[in-house]
């Protein structure tokens, strides 16, 4: 109904001005005839006003004013018909006619301006409504896209072994998603609107890392959460002013991966021990037997004078060298002193074998040998030192290597330094190479920290720090 009225009004306003004035006169002339026929006391001024008002609304001020003048004239003629030729009332009649003309013109001007304002306002409203509709459609489309992406992300977090935690600047949990929580027996979202201390007090390592991120620090860390291990990235979104605006943590469950890595390292250690034992008990014994036979044969031939014994002496020397090298390989693969005497004697043996095999000055420094009762920890520390020495010889071309073992306040520190060409970190700041990765894994496996840095002057320093409480 309202739309039909608006369409009719638009159609009438599109008529030409002369047609609007003609229609107005078509209304005013019969009204004037009726007014002339009615008694003189009855005033039809308001009815006369309807025509000019319609013309002003439909065509604007000009047709309205034109019709107002004609209508005032028609009303004046009707008044003349009622008064006759009475000269005493003619001045009153003229005054009434002028007043009616002014009233009609004022009403027409007001209606024309009001109609113009209404049309302008209607156009603005229509334009605003159209823009609002377009904006609603854009928002609807954007919301649909966001909903689809949210569904994808939710499906990812529901199925992938990950967790996502986000807080506001006050440390209140705002987002908690991911199937990683279900692996902990926690329903994602149950800690929403809770403070970090209340939500994660049962996981002190996670809580400590979240507080670091909340303070503005960005880092990655393998974090123990309950019985599981997560490779987490912690970041702190910042406000336009640059201040921390909460924190975000995204973690991937690597418990199974770490278990497999641990099994691989254990298998590698067992295989190295087996090969070393085989070398020591098999090859070395055979070489020793051959060396003894060669020595006996050389002595017999020397007594008989049947053959120049120098050839056999050369064979004996080569066999002794092979025996020495086989023993050194055996000790590297299976450090017997580590098993029976402890870490410090094994590291001293490592330094001595390095000097013998590679001709590099390698010293071991341990003024107060610590006691490590856990054989697995001692093995991991020995392998870290062995790998650091091997990496230095292969990549740094040093002339001197130092192995230090010391018990400091509350921690055991193993330090391997060389004077070679120095460590070369990756562009992202992480160490490269399988050897360094294995060293880092071994350190994490025993609860120690591993740092690979450049030396004070040159070379590389590998430092492994193990808290004694562990």
C-alpha positions as CSV (number, residue, x, y, z in Angstrom):
1,X,0.0,0.0,0.0
2,X,2.7,2.4,1.0
3,X,4.8,1.4,-2.0
4,X,1.8,2.0,-4.4
5,X,1.2,5.5,-2.9
6,X,4.9,6.3,-3.4
7,X,4.8,5.2,-7.0
8,X,1.6,7.3,-7.7
9,X,3.2,10.3,-6.1
10,X,6.4,9.9,-8.2
11,X,4.2,9.6,-11.3
12,X,2.2,12.8,-10.5
13,X,5.4,14.8,-9.8
14,X,6.6,13.9,-13.3
15,X,3.6,15.6,-15.0
16,X,4.3,18.9,-16.8
17,X,3.5,22.1,-14.8
18,X,0.8,23.3,-17.2
19,X,-1.1,20.0,-16.7
20,X,-0.9,20.4,-13.0
21,X,-2.2,24.0,-13.2
22,X,-5.0,22.9,-15.5
23,X,-6.0,20.1,-13.2
24,X,-6.0,22.6,-10.3
25,X,-8.2,25.0,-12.3
26,X,-10.5,22.1,-13.1
27,X,-11.0,21.8,-9.4
28,X,-11.1,25.5,-8.5
29,X,-13.6,26.7,-11.2
30,X,-16.5,24.3,-10.2
31,X,-15.7,25.2,-6.6
32,X,-16.0,28.9,-7.4
33,X,-19.3,28.3,-9.2
34,X,-20.6,26.4,-6.2
35,X,-19.4,29.3,-3.9
36,X,-21.3,31.8,-6.0
37,X,-24.5,29.8,-5.6
38,X,-24.1,29.3,-1.9
39,X,-25.2,31.9,0.7
40,X,-22.6,34.6,1.3
41,X,-22.0,33.8,4.9
42,X,-20.4,30.4,4.1
43,X,-16.5,30.7,3.6
44,X,-14.8,28.1,1.3
45,X,-11.3,29.5,1.7
46,X,-9.9,26.2,3.0
47,X,-11.4,24.4,0.1
48,X,-9.9,27.0,-2.3
49,X,-6.5,26.3,-0.7
50,X,-6.5,22.6,-1.6
51,X,-5.9,23.3,-5.3
52,X,-2.7,25.5,-4.8
53,X,-1.4,23.1,-2.2
54,X,-1.8,20.1,-4.5
55,X,-0.1,22.1,-7.3
56,X,2.8,23.0,-5.0
57,X,3.2,19.4,-3.8
58,X,3.0,18.0,-7.3
59,X,4.9,20.6,-9.4
60,X,6.7,22.8,-7.0
61,X,6.6,26.5,-6.1
62,X,6.0,28.0,-9.6
63,X,2.8,26.0,-10.6
64,X,1.6,26.4,-7.0
65,X,2.0,30.2,-6.9
66,X,0.4,30.5,-10.4
67,X,-2.6,28.5,-9.3
68,X,-2.7,30.4,-6.0
69,X,-3.1,33.7,-7.8
70,X,-5.8,32.3,-10.1
71,X,-7.6,30.8,-7.2
72,X,-7.5,34.0,-5.2
73,X,-9.0,35.8,-8.2
74,X,-11.8,33.2,-8.5
75,X,-12.6,33.6,-4.8
76,X,-12.6,37.4,-5.2
77,X,-15.1,37.1,-8.0
78,X,-17.3,34.8,-5.9
79,X,-17.2,37.4,-3.1
80,X,-18.2,40.2,-5.6
81,X,-21.2,38.1,-6.6
82,X,-22.3,37.9,-3.0
83,X,-21.8,41.6,-2.2
84,X,-23.3,43.0,-5.4
85,X,-22.4,46.7,-6.0
86,X,-22.2,47.8,-2.4
87,X,-19.4,50.4,-2.4
88,X,-19.0,50.4,1.4
89,X,-17.9,46.8,1.5
90,X,-15.7,46.8,-1.5
91,X,-12.6,47.9,0.4
92,X,-13.2,45.1,2.9
93,X,-13.6,42.7,0.0
94,X,-10.3,43.9,-1.6
95,X,-8.6,43.5,1.8
96,X,-10.0,40.0,2.2
97,X,-8.8,39.1,-1.4
98,X,-5.3,40.4,-0.7
99,X,-5.2,38.5,2.6
100,X,-6.4,35.3,0.9
101,X,-3.7,35.8,-1.8
102,X,-0.9,36.2,0.8
103,X,-2.2,33.2,2.7
104,X,-2.4,31.0,-0.4
105,X,1.2,32.1,-1.5
106,X,2.6,31.4,2.0
107,X,0.9,28.0,2.2
108,X,2.1,27.1,-1.4
109,X,5.7,28.2,-0.6
110,X,5.7,26.2,2.7
111,X,4.2,23.1,1.0
112,X,6.7,23.4,-1.9
113,X,9.7,23.7,0.4
114,X,8.4,20.8,2.5
115,X,7.8,18.7,-0.5
116,X,11.2,19.4,-1.8
117,X,12.8,18.6,1.6
118,X,10.7,15.4,1.8
119,X,11.8,14.3,-1.7
120,X,15.4,15.1,-0.9
121,X,15.2,13.3,2.4
122,X,13.5,10.4,0.7
123,X,16.3,10.2,-1.9
124,X,18.8,10.2,0.9
125,X,16.9,7.6,2.8
126,X,16.6,5.5,-0.4
127,X,20.3,5.8,-1.1
128,X,21.2,5.0,2.5
129,X,18.8,2.1,2.5
130,X,20.3,0.8,-0.7
131,X,23.9,1.2,0.7
132,X,22.8,-0.4,3.9
133,X,21.4,-3.4,1.9
134,X,24.6,-3.7,0.0
135,X,26.6,-3.5,3.2
136,X,24.4,-6.1,4.8
137,X,25.0,-8.3,1.7
138,X,28.7,-7.8,1.9
139,X,28.7,-8.5,5.6
140,X,26.6,-11.6,5.0
141,X,29.0,-12.8,2.4
142,X,32.0,-12.1,4.7
143,X,30.3,-13.8,7.6
144,X,29.6,-16.8,5.4
145,X,33.3,-16.9,4.4
146,X,34.3,-16.5,8.1
147,X,31.9,-19.2,9.1
148,X,33.3,-21.6,6.5
149,X,36.9,-20.9,7.6
150,X,35.9,-21.2,11.2
151,X,34.4,-24.6,10.4
152,X,37.6,-25.6,8.7
153,X,39.7,-24.4,11.6
154,X,37.4,-26.0,14.1
155,X,37.6,-29.3,12.2
156,X,41.4,-29.0,12.2
157,X,41.6,-28.3,15.9
158,X,39.1,-31.1,16.6
159,X,41.1,-33.6,14.7
160,X,44.8,-32.5,14.7
161,X,46.9,-33.1,17.9
162,X,47.2,-29.4,18.5
163,X,46.1,-26.9,21.2
164,X,45.4,-23.2,21.0
165,X,45.3,-20.8,24.0
166,X,44.7,-17.1,23.8
167,X,44.3,-14.6,26.6
168,X,43.4,-10.9,27.0
169,X,45.8,-8.4,28.4
170,X,44.7,-9.2,32.0
171,X,45.6,-12.9,31.6
172,X,42.1,-14.2,31.3
173,X,41.6,-17.1,28.9
174,X,39.7,-16.0,25.9
175,X,40.2,-19.0,23.5
176,X,40.9,-22.6,24.3
177,X,40.6,-25.0,21.4
178,X,42.2,-28.2,20.1
179,X,42.1,-31.9,20.5
180,X,45.4,-31.7,22.3
181,X,43.4,-30.9,25.4
182,X,41.3,-34.0,25.1
183,X,44.6,-36.0,25.2
184,X,45.1,-34.5,28.7
185,X,41.5,-35.4,29.7
186,X,40.5,-31.7,29.5
187,X,37.5,-30.5,27.5
188,X,38.4,-27.6,25.2
189,X,36.8,-24.4,26.4
190,X,36.2,-25.4,30.0
191,X,38.8,-22.8,31.2
192,X,37.3,-19.8,29.3
193,X,36.9,-16.6,31.4
194,X,39.4,-18.0,34.0
195,X,42.7,-16.5,34.9
196,X,45.9,-18.3,33.9
197,X,46.8,-19.1,37.5
198,X,43.4,-20.7,38.1
199,X,43.2,-22.5,34.7
200,X,46.7,-24.0,34.4
201,X,48.1,-24.3,37.9
202,X,48.3,-28.1,37.4
203,X,50.7,-27.5,34.5
204,X,53.5,-25.2,35.9
205,X,55.7,-25.3,32.8
206,X,52.9,-24.2,30.5
207,X,51.8,-21.6,33.0
208,X,55.4,-20.2,33.2
209,X,55.7,-20.0,29.4
210,X,52.3,-18.3,29.1
211,X,53.3,-15.6,31.6
212,X,56.5,-15.0,29.7
213,X,54.5,-14.5,26.5
214,X,52.0,-12.3,28.4
215,X,54.9,-10.1,29.4
216,X,55.7,-9.5,25.7
217,X,58.3,-12.3,24.9
218,X,58.0,-14.4,21.8
219,X,59.7,-17.8,21.7
220,X,59.3,-21.5,21.0
221,X,59.7,-24.2,23.6
222,X,59.0,-27.9,24.0
223,X,56.6,-27.8,27.0
224,X,55.6,-30.7,29.2
225,X,51.9,-30.6,29.9
226,X,51.0,-33.4,32.2
227,X,52.4,-36.6,30.8
228,X,52.5,-35.2,27.2
229,X,55.1,-33.1,25.4
230,X,54.0,-30.2,23.1
231,X,56.2,-28.2,20.6
232,X,54.7,-24.7,21.4
233,X,55.1,-21.3,19.8
234,X,54.3,-18.4,22.2
235,X,53.6,-14.9,20.9
236,X,52.3,-11.7,22.2
237,X,50.0,-9.6,19.9
238,X,50.6,-5.9,20.4
239,X,48.3,-2.9,20.4
240,X,48.9,0.1,18.0
241,X,50.9,1.7,20.8
242,X,53.2,-1.4,20.9
243,X,52.2,-2.7,24.3
244,X,51.5,-6.5,24.8
245,X,47.8,-7.2,24.1
246,X,47.5,-10.6,25.7
247,X,49.3,-13.8,24.5
248,X,48.7,-16.7,22.1
249,X,50.1,-20.2,22.4
250,X,49.9,-22.8,19.6
251,X,51.2,-26.3,20.4
252,X,51.6,-29.6,18.6
253,X,51.5,-32.9,20.5
254,X,55.0,-34.5,19.9
255,X,54.8,-37.1,22.6
256,X,54.7,-40.0,20.1
257,X,57.5,-38.4,18.1
258,X,59.7,-38.0,21.1
259,X,59.0,-41.6,22.1
260,X,60.1,-42.7,18.7
261,X,63.2,-40.5,18.8
262,X,64.0,-41.9,22.2
263,X,63.7,-45.4,20.9
264,X,65.9,-44.6,17.9
265,X,68.6,-43.1,20.1
266,X,68.4,-46.1,22.5
267,X,68.6,-48.5,19.5
268,X,71.6,-46.5,18.2
269,X,73.3,-46.6,21.6
270,X,72.7,-50.4,21.8
271,X,73.9,-51.0,18.3
272,X,77.0,-48.9,18.9
273,X,77.7,-50.8,22.2
274,X,77.2,-54.1,20.4
275,X,79.5,-53.2,17.5
276,X,82.1,-51.8,20.0
277,X,81.8,-55.0,22.0
278,X,82.2,-57.1,18.9
279,X,85.2,-55.1,17.8
280,X,86.8,-55.5,21.2
281,X,86.0,-59.1,21.7
282,X,86.3,-60.3,18.1
283,X,88.4,-58.3,15.7
284,X,90.8,-56.9,18.4
285,X,91.4,-60.5,19.8
286,X,92.1,-61.9,16.3
287,X,94.5,-59.0,15.5
288,X,96.3,-59.6,18.8
289,X,96.6,-63.3,18.0
290,X,97.9,-62.5,14.5
291,X,100.4,-60.0,16.0
292,X,101.6,-62.6,18.5
293,X,102.0,-65.2,15.7
294,X,103.9,-62.7,13.5
295,X,106.2,-61.9,16.4
296,X,106.9,-65.6,17.0
297,X,107.4,-66.3,13.3
298,X,109.8,-63.4,13.1
299,X,111.9,-64.7,16.0
300,X,112.0,-68.2,14.5
301,X,113.0,-67.0,11.1
302,X,115.6,-64.7,12.6
303,X,117.2,-67.7,14.4
304,X,117.2,-69.9,11.3
305,X,118.3,-67.1,9.0
306,X,115.9,-68.3,6.4
307,X,114.3,-64.9,5.6
308,X,114.9,-61.3,6.1
309,X,113.0,-60.6,9.4
310,X,112.4,-56.9,8.5
311,X,109.4,-57.7,6.3
312,X,107.8,-59.6,9.2
313,X,108.7,-56.7,11.6
314,X,106.8,-54.4,9.2
315,X,103.8,-56.7,9.3
316,X,104.0,-56.7,13.1
317,X,104.1,-52.9,13.3
318,X,101.0,-52.6,11.0
319,X,99.2,-55.2,13.1
320,X,99.9,-53.2,16.2
321,X,98.6,-50.1,14.6
322,X,95.5,-51.9,13.4
323,X,95.0,-53.2,17.0
324,X,95.3,-49.7,18.4
325,X,92.9,-48.2,15.9
326,X,90.4,-51.0,16.4
327,X,90.5,-50.5,20.2
328,X,90.0,-46.8,19.8
329,X,87.0,-47.4,17.6
330,X,85.7,-49.9,20.1
331,X,86.1,-47.4,22.9
332,X,84.3,-44.7,20.9
333,X,81.4,-47.0,20.2
334,X,81.3,-48.6,23.6
335,X,83.0,-46.6,26.3
336,X,83.9,-49.3,28.8
337,X,85.3,-46.8,31.3
338,X,81.9,-45.0,31.3
339,X,80.1,-48.2,32.3
340,X,82.6,-49.2,35.0
341,X,84.4,-46.0,36.2
342,X,82.0,-43.2,35.5
343,X,81.6,-40.1,33.3
344,X,84.9,-38.3,34.1
345,X,87.3,-41.1,33.2
346,X,85.3,-41.8,30.0
347,X,85.6,-38.2,29.0
348,X,89.3,-38.3,29.8
349,X,89.6,-41.4,27.6
350,X,87.7,-39.5,24.8
351,X,90.2,-36.6,25.0
352,X,93.2,-39.0,24.9
353,X,91.8,-41.0,21.9
354,X,91.1,-37.7,20.0
355,X,94.7,-36.6,20.5
356,X,96.0,-40.0,19.3
357,X,93.7,-40.5,16.3
358,X,93.5,-36.9,14.9
359,X,96.7,-35.3,16.2
360,X,94.7,-32.4,17.7
361,X,95.4,-31.1,21.1
362,X,92.4,-32.2,23.2
363,X,92.4,-31.6,27.0
364,X,90.0,-32.8,29.7
365,X,89.5,-30.6,32.8
366,X,87.6,-31.8,35.8
367,X,89.1,-30.8,39.2
368,X,86.3,-32.4,41.2
369,X,84.7,-35.3,39.4
370,X,80.9,-35.4,40.1
371,X,79.1,-38.6,40.9
372,X,76.3,-39.5,38.5
373,X,74.5,-42.6,39.6
374,X,72.1,-42.6,36.7
375,X,73.8,-44.5,33.9
376,X,71.4,-43.2,31.2
377,X,72.2,-39.6,32.1
378,X,76.0,-40.3,32.1
379,X,75.6,-42.0,28.6
380,X,73.7,-39.0,27.2
381,X,76.3,-36.5,28.5
382,X,79.1,-38.6,27.1
383,X,77.4,-38.8,23.7
384,X,76.9,-35.1,23.7
385,X,80.6,-34.5,24.3
386,X,81.5,-37.1,21.7
387,X,79.2,-35.5,19.1
388,X,80.5,-32.0,19.9
389,X,84.1,-33.1,19.5
390,X,83.3,-35.0,16.2
391,X,81.4,-31.9,14.8
392,X,84.4,-29.6,15.7
393,X,86.9,-31.9,13.9
394,X,84.6,-32.3,10.9
395,X,83.5,-28.7,10.4
396,X,85.6,-26.2,12.5
397,X,89.1,-27.3,11.6
398,X,90.4,-26.6,15.2
399,X,93.9,-27.1,16.6
400,X,92.7,-27.3,20.1
401,X,89.7,-28.7,21.9
402,X,88.8,-28.5,25.5
403,X,86.3,-30.7,27.4
404,X,85.3,-29.4,30.9
405,X,83.1,-31.0,33.4
406,X,82.2,-29.1,36.6
407,X,79.5,-29.2,39.3
408,X,78.3,-25.6,40.0
409,X,75.7,-24.4,42.4
410,X,72.7,-26.7,41.8
411,X,73.8,-27.8,38.3
412,X,76.2,-30.0,36.4
413,X,77.9,-28.2,33.5
414,X,79.5,-29.9,30.5
415,X,81.4,-27.6,28.2
416,X,83.2,-28.4,24.9
417,X,85.1,-25.5,23.3
418,X,87.4,-25.3,20.3
419,X,89.4,-22.6,18.5
420,X,88.1,-23.4,15.0
421,X,86.1,-21.3,12.5
422,X,83.0,-21.0,14.7
423,X,79.4,-22.2,14.7
424,X,77.1,-21.1,11.8
425,X,73.5,-20.9,12.9
426,X,70.5,-21.0,10.5
427,X,69.0,-17.7,9.4
428,X,66.0,-18.4,11.8
429,X,68.4,-18.8,14.7
430,X,68.2,-22.5,15.1
431,X,71.2,-24.8,14.9
432,X,71.6,-26.9,11.7
433,X,72.8,-30.4,11.2
434,X,71.7,-33.8,12.4
435,X,74.5,-34.0,15.1
436,X,73.3,-30.8,16.7
437,X,69.7,-32.0,16.6
438,X,70.6,-35.2,18.3
439,X,72.6,-33.4,21.0
440,X,69.6,-31.1,21.6
441,X,67.3,-34.2,21.9
442,X,69.7,-35.9,24.3
443,X,69.8,-32.8,26.5
444,X,66.0,-32.5,26.5
445,X,65.7,-36.2,27.3
446,X,67.6,-35.8,30.6
447,X,66.0,-32.4,31.5
448,X,69.1,-30.4,30.6
449,X,69.6,-27.3,28.5
450,X,71.9,-27.1,25.5
451,X,73.4,-23.9,24.0
452,X,75.7,-23.6,21.0
453,X,77.4,-20.3,20.7
454,X,80.6,-18.6,19.4
455,X,83.5,-18.5,21.7
456,X,84.8,-15.3,23.2
457,X,87.5,-14.9,20.6
458,X,86.8,-17.6,18.0
459,X,85.6,-21.1,17.7
460,X,82.5,-22.8,19.1
461,X,81.3,-23.5,22.6
462,X,78.8,-26.2,23.3
463,X,77.4,-26.0,26.9
464,X,75.1,-28.5,28.4
465,X,73.7,-27.6,31.9
466,X,71.9,-30.3,33.9
467,X,70.1,-29.3,37.1
468,X,71.3,-31.6,39.9
469,X,67.7,-32.0,41.2
470,X,66.8,-33.9,38.0
